[in-house]
Amino acid sequence: MSKVTLDSIREAMEHGKPTMVDVAKLAGVSAMTVSRVMNGKTLVRESTRRKVADAVAALNYTPNQEARNLAGSKPIRVGFLYSNPSAAYLSEFLVGLLNQSGLNNVQLFVEKCEAGNHETEHTQRLIDNGLDGVILPPPLCDSEAVLGCVERAGIPAVVVACGSPAPGLGAVSIDDYDAAHYMTRHLIALGHQRIGFIVGHPNQSASARRLDGYRAAIAEMNADAADELVVQGMFTYRSGLDAAEQLLALAERPTAIFASNDDMAAATVAVAHRLALDVPGDLTVTGFDDTALATTIWPELTTVRQPIAEMAREAVQALVRRVRAMREEEPAEPEQTRMDFVLVRRQSDAAPRVRPPARLPAAARTL
């Protein structure tokens, strides 16, 4: 942290409760820009929004509620319905969701709902809180039962990481197909021709898109397309263990395994270690999402960074903008935003190791 940043924090603490001006100083923007971010205005760069969000978190800034009410900023009641087998993904999502809810004067209502288990009942219980809108992460973003319930309630919704959102829904996503395609081509460029792939849970549309991206890259680069190299997972660590054991038990095992999320990739590394395989010397392993788990195992994972926290923030902002427009009886078309992914290289990928033969051929020994 720079000296200016430290001085700004100290100054804010010395005169008591931090103000919007303190947030602006720490973020390196104007107070007007902070106000625009707080009120969900659209004409602000995403990088600037992140700076403001980070400054708010660093200063533990809380907007003056009376001032905001005088400005006509009535609280917005947002429901968050979740069911995700990856604790790491959910944790990242909640960080972004909670931070942005604080910035935008959002009252958050949370309901857990296991996919396929009383979905309509849980959704309706959440809606009965008098919500202004709903945010649906995977896999519930793909649930016809949940989406039907929200539609009947007549409230706006933003789905996150949904494959093909309906025209009436707000949406925030990355291009899962392109991301998986890019990672697979990266592995082939390293020299891998036999690449195992662990598919995500079949109830999430992202799983199919990632599998399609992998298969397209394999076909384009004429790599090994054997069916045995594709194994079903469920986005859980346990399913990653099972899938990795299956792949590494093949008579000709893959030199690389690309798992559809970091949980399953971490499980693959664990299986490799148990089998005394060096990662990445004997086996390259890559994941998807870039959750905190990717940097808490050894070796750290090469993975696709899906900006999960930023996607959650954008979902809150998009929903707030739509609700406020509806309150003012202005046109309120849902926003569908595509965010960028990044391939993050760490220590779990390398060119396939070429081992010398255990014994030299007879002809060579006589030279």
Residue pairs with C-beta under 8 A, 6 or more apart in sequence:
5 26
8 22
8 25
8 26
9 26
9 58
9 59
11 22
11 25
12 18
12 19
12 22
12 25
12 26
12 59
17 62
18 59
18 60
18 61
19 61
20 31
20 34
20 35
20 38
20 61
20 63
21 31
22 59
22 61
23 34
23 52
23 55
23 56
23 59
23 61
24 30
24 31
24 33
24 34
24 55
26 55
26 58
26 59
27 33
27 34
27 48
27 51
27 52
27 54
27 55
28 51
29 48
29 51
29 52
33 44
33 48
33 52
34 52
36 43
36 44
37 44
37 48
37 49
37 52
37 53
37 103
38 52
38 63
38 103
38 104
38 105
39 73
39 104
40 104
40 317
40 320
40 321
40 324
41 321
42 321
46 310
46 314
49 313
49 317
50 310
50 313
52 103
53 99
53 100
53 103
53 313
55 61
56 99
56 102
56 103
57 99
62 102
63 103
63 105
68 105
73 105
74 105
74 327
75 105
75 106
75 107
76 104
76 105
76 106
76 107
76 132
76 133
76 319
76 320
76 323
76 324
77 106
77 107
77 109
77 129
77 130
77 131
77 132
78 101
78 106
78 107
78 108
78 109
78 131
78 132
78 133
78 134
78 135
78 316
78 319
79 108
79 109
79 110
79 111
79 126
79 127
79 129
79 131
79 133
79 134
79 135
80 97
80 108
80 109
80 110
80 111
80 134
80 135
80 137
81 111
81 113
81 122
81 123
81 126
81 134
81 135
81 136
81 140
81 146
82 90
82 93
82 110
82 111
82 112
82 113
82 137
82 140
83 112
83 113
83 114
83 115
83 139
83 140
84 90
84 93
84 137
84 138
84 139
84 235
85 201
85 234
85 235
85 236
85 263
86 235
86 236
86 261
86 262
86 263
86 289
86 291
88 262
88 263
88 289
88 291
88 292
88 293
89 261
89 263
89 289
89 291
89 308
90 137
91 291
91 292
92 289
92 291
92 292
92 308
92 309
92 312
93 137
93 160
93 308
93 309
93 311
93 312
94 312
95 309
95 312
96 308
96 309
96 310
96 311
96 312
96 313
96 316
97 108
97 135
97 312
97 313
97 315
97 316
98 108
99 309
99 313
100 106
100 312
100 313
100 316
100 317
101 107
101 108
101 316
104 316
104 317
104 320
106 316
106 320
109 126
109 129
109 131
111 122
111 123
111 125
111 126
112 122
113 119
113 122
113 123
113 140
113 146
115 139
115 140
115 143
115 203
116 203
119 140
119 143
119 145
119 146
119 149
120 145
120 146
120 148
120 149
123 145
123 146
123 149
123 150
124 149
124 153
126 134
127 134
127 149
127 150
127 153
127 155
131 153
131 155
132 155
132 156
132 319
132 323
133 155
133 156
133 157
133 158
133 319
133 322
133 323
134 150
134 155
134 156
134 157
134 158
135 157
135 158
135 160
135 312
135 315
135 316
135 319
136 143
136 146
136 147
136 150
136 157
136 158
136 159
136 160
136 162
137 160
137 161
137 312
138 160
138 161
138 162
138 204
138 205
138 206
139 201
139 203
139 204
140 146
141 159
141 160
141 161
141 162
141 165
142 162
142 163
142 203
142 204
142 205
147 157
147 159
147 166
147 169
150 157
151 168
156 170
156 319
156 322
156 323
156 326
156 332
156 334
157 169
157 170
157 319
158 169
158 170
158 171
158 172
158 315
158 318
158 319
158 334
159 165
159 169
159 170
159 171
159 172
160 171
160 172
160 173
160 311
160 312
160 315
161 172
161 173
161 174
161 176
161 204
161 206
161 306
161 311
162 169
162 171
162 173
162 205
163 173
163 176
163 205
163 206
163 208
163 209
164 205
165 171
165 173
165 336
167 334
168 334
169 334
169 336
170 315
170 318
170 319
170 322
170 334
170 335
170 336
171 334
171 335
171 336
171 337
172 311
172 314
172 315
172 318
172 336
172 337
172 339
173 311
173 337
173 338
173 339
174 306
174 307
174 311
174 338
174 339
174 340
174 341
175 338
175 341
176 206
176 209
176 210
176 213
177 209
177 210
177 212
177 213
177 216
178 213
178 341
179 210
179 213
179 288
179 304
179 306
179 341
179 343
180 209
180 210
180 211
180 212
180 213
180 214
180 217
180 258
180 260
180 288
180 304
181 213
181 214
181 216
181 217
182 213
182 217
182 304
182 341
182 343
183 214
183 258
183 286
183 288
183 304
183 343
184 195
184 197
184 213
184 214
184 217
184 218
184 258
185 217
185 220
185 221
186 343
186 349
187 195
187 256
187 258
187 284
187 286
187 349
188 195
188 217
188 218
188 221
188 223
190 256
190 284
190 349
190 350
190 351
190 352
191 351
191 352
192 223
192 254
192 255
192 256
192 284
192 351
192 352
193 223
193 224
193 255
194 223
194 224
194 226
194 229
194 252
194 253
194 254
194 255
194 256
195 214
195 218
195 223
195 224
195 229
195 254
195 255
195 256
195 257
195 258
196 229
196 230
196 231
196 247
196 253
196 254
196 256
196 257
196 258
197 211
197 214
197 229
197 230
197 231
197 257
197 258
197 259
197 260
198 231
198 232
198 233
198 239
198 240
198 243
198 244
198 247
198 257
198 258
198 259
198 260
198 264
198 265
198 268
199 207
199 210
199 211
199 230
199 231
199 232
199 233
199 260
200 206
200 207
200 210
200 233
200 234
200 235
200 260
200 261
200 264
201 207
201 233
201 234
201 235
202 208
202 232
204 235
206 260
207 235
207 260
210 260
210 288
211 230
211 260
214 230
214 258
215 225
217 223
218 224
218 225
219 225
228 250
229 247
229 254
231 243
231 246
231 247
232 239
232 243
233 239
233 240
233 242
233 243
233 259
233 260
233 264
235 260
235 261
235 263
235 264
236 263
236 264
237 263
237 264
237 266
237 267
238 267
239 264
239 267
240 259
240 263
240 264
240 265
240 266
240 267
240 268
241 267
241 270
241 271
243 259
243 264
243 267
243 268
244 257
244 264
244 267
244 268
244 270
244 271
244 272
245 271
247 253
247 254
247 257
248 254
248 271
248 272
248 275
248 277
248 283
253 283
254 283
255 283
255 284
255 352
256 283
256 284
256 285
256 286
256 349
256 352
257 265
257 268
257 283
257 284
257 285
257 286
258 286
258 287
258 288
259 265
259 267
259 268
259 285
259 286
259 287
259 288
260 288
261 287
261 288
261 289
261 291
262 287
262 288
262 289
262 290
262 291
262 293
262 294
262 301
262 303
263 291
263 293
264 287
265 285
265 286
265 287
265 288
265 294
265 301
265 303
265 348
266 287
266 293
266 294
266 297
266 301
268 285
269 279
269 285
269 297
269 298
269 299
269 301
269 348
272 278
272 279
272 282
272 283
272 285
273 279
277 283
279 285
279 299
279 348
280 299
280 347
280 348
280 349
280 350
281 350
281 353
282 353
284 302
284 348
284 349
284 350
284 352
285 301
285 302
285 348
285 349
286 301
286 302
286 303
286 304
286 348
286 349
287 294
287 301
287 302
287 303
287 304
288 303
288 304
288 306
289 303
289 304
289 305
289 306
289 308
290 303
290 304
290 305
290 306
290 342
290 344
291 308
293 301
294 300
294 301
294 303
294 344
294 346
295 301
295 346
298 347
299 346
299 347
299 348
300 346
300 347
300 348
301 346
301 348
302 343
302 344
302 345
302 346
302 347
302 348
302 349
303 343
303 344
303 346
304 341
304 342
304 343
304 344
305 341
305 342
305 343
305 344
306 341
307 339
307 340
307 341
310 339
311 339
314 337
314 339
318 334
318 335
318 337
321 335
322 332
322 334
322 335
325 331
325 332
326 332
